[in-house]
Amino acid sequence: MKNITSLLLISSLAISSGCTIMTKAQNSNAKVSGNDPALAGNPFMQKSSLQYQVPEFDKIKDEHFKPAFDYGLKQQLAEINHIVNVRSVPIFENTVLALEKSGEVLKRAQTVFFNLTSSNTNPTLQKLEEEYAPIFAAQEDKIFLNDRLYQRFKAINLNSLKGEDRRLTEYYLQKFEIAGANLPEADKVKVKKVNEELATLATQFSNKLLEARKNGALILDDVKELEGLSADEIAAASADAVKAGHPGKFLLALQNTTQQPLLQNLKNRATREKLFKASWYRAEKGNADDTRTILERQAKLRMEKGHLLGKKSFAEWKLQDQMAKTPENAMNLLAQLAKPGVEAATKERDEIQQLIDQQKGGFTVEPWDWNFYAEQVRKAKYDLDENQIKPYFEVKTVLERGVFFAAEKFYGITFKERKDLPVYHPDVVTYEVFDRDGKSLAIYYLDFYTRNNKSGGAWMNNLVDQSHLLNQKPVIVNVFNYQKPAEGKPSLISYDDVTTMFHEFGHTLHGLFADQKYVSISGTNTPRDFVEFPSQINEFFALEPAVLKNYALHYQTKEPMPQSLVDKIKKAGTFNQGYSTTELVSAATLDMNWHSVTDASQFRPALDFEKDVLNKYGFTLSAVPPRYHTPYFAHIWGGGYSAGYYAYMWSDMLNSSAWDYITKHGGMTRENGDRFRKYILSVGNSVDLNQAFKDFTGSAPDLKPLLRDKGFIK
Ligand SMILES: [Zn+2]
């Protein structure tokens, strides 16, 4: 995420396709003169005195945020005012650099704040978040729709600049233009109004959806209906029912996605159908939780915004600074994945139907049956039982002997645990990272365990952004939601959790190896369709033989995982890929179509619009619905992924293609590691990223390796 606005929107969203990555706006070191007594002792008023400016979590209190925000917002506006009032001719230093360095206190406070609101929040922080969301968004408009500021940027002679100076200037110019700074004043007023309404609608959508999800929970009377769930799951359902005011009953809460994890185990087909329908129809009941009026208005307003900003559609406006560049390029990728995805899903459906028929089920597979029978197919076909695997994945062994070991082998970096730096929760662990030449490189925090005040999913966050200008080294945190073991018990995680750890560490590497002068174009501050590339490619290391045999050790016997089990994990890798590809690609296709409308007459009521799109693009398997149904597609209506959901698939193409290059050139060698670091991980957004990819592999990204990884082609 590149700017404060999208960060704000994203931070309130539990994304469940791939992880989210939350990087934040730039820091700067403009001089501060906060003599206000209300600010005395406020740790955000100056740089942290700790190593690499790691946050002083032992001093930071909830009451420090509000005064720091208020002061920081004013300070930044004063700095902007100063830039536009400078009498001398606009040059890089007095304009671009001055903007880059503005808002030091604000950014410092925001960085810590957004980390806490997602990983360790409380009612005070939640209230502050609501209060300041529109204020932070308006601050962005005050900067990027400021005509006098924009005119100064335009007056700078680009040809006189080179390297990062030129790239940073171009970056800001594009940001101004995307915001609408070059519009006539009357249109700018319209854009501001549209932005305001869109911000309000997104909040309304999220609030309604939260209620819809809560109220949509399935309540069951009889424990028999829960057959197949574990004793713990049944106990939780009973406790949740009490909390919701239904003592003696059982409550199954809804997850964000169409499919519900419990469907995999529920033996009672009628219960499965009820749970699935509770999920699917949650936000279209014609009551107060119905989101359709809001999202239909959002789609129309976004189209108008695209038109105001001189584009045919919202998607065309949104994609101009992304790797894909145009909606056509994104749709082209989706179409190439859709066909083999649906074909594979059709085969999977036939296998499931066969199993149902063998068991004399006497019905046709429906979406609520899919995971229940797919799990049986998986066990029969691959003989893989999760309980056999877990004892080999102890969390700290996976981290130190797996994730760190792979990074040492490929990149030459090393790690040392630190116990002396303050943390925001006792479960957080800290490491210092050393570069290939032995020099200290960064501080890295990990927050492994789930808490009821932590957002779902897993993510990476920069606590201090790398910048040579500001003399800042990276300080990074990875947050997970692993089950915390009982006191004295080992923390054993699933293979999915293992790949998540490698994934988030891939984002961390992207932050660690950042080598830029300016924060705005440093590290993970890249387009959305690039940012999941470094993380997804790092997942491949989890199954590299040399790595796996180093970390997959039985927690009691320390014996390595038997080869037969390793082979099963590998073989099961392509299982159910038809389903998971089709549900993702159909959701991305819906998103792109909602935002590619060029004329208001093309809009139809939400459910009809969705049906038309799914039919038009061949997503007609009724047992394979999209991962998100339009009324609860929070990524696009409540989050920053509008016309952007395709980014997960785009990044996936890049990572399979690049991994293909690596395996064809010797695999896990230091030489390949250095090369990947040089061309991909260290460049941030300081170069053209399509070119960076070509520099690494020698050619444009190729889709075939991804199709092969998914098992669609040989
Ligand atoms: Zn990610």
Boltz pocket constraint, residues with backbone or C-beta under 6 A from the ligand:
constraints:
  - pocket:
      binder: B
      contacts: [[A, 18], [A, 19], [A, 20], [A, 21], [A, 458], [A, 503], [A, 507], [A, 531], [A, 532], [A, 535]]
      max_distance: 6.0
